[in-house]
Amino acid sequence: MTTKPPAPVAGFPPDSLEKIAYSAVADIPAREPNDINRLGYNVWAWLKDRKGTLEQAIRSAGFRTDLEPEKVVAIVKERLRERGVPL
């Protein structure tokens, strides 16, 4: 049993690609919490490398939701535009 508190976790700055990507997908309804993590990672990877299209990145995440895929893409694009990310 340990007696020391866990190490503090430093969050990403608000203007980092990681924060932008994960906040863009944070409250999209998903079937499992890990689906949001996969979607956030794929959006981040797309923002970083710009390989393919955003639609392809979202589709390759394997994101499971009750929303239509086009609706998910529209939500993510809208939130990225709000943050000033050029699409």
Sequence and secondary structure as in RCSB ss.txt:
>XXXX:A:sequence
MTTKPPAPVAGFPPDSLEKIAYSAVADIPAREPNDINRLGYNVWAWLKDRKGTLEQAIRSAGFRTDLEPEKVVAI
VKERLRERGVPL
>XXXX:A:secstr
   S         TTSHHHHHHHHHTTS  SSHHHHHHHHHHHHHHHHH  S HHHHHHHTT   SS HHHHHHH
HHHHHHHTT   
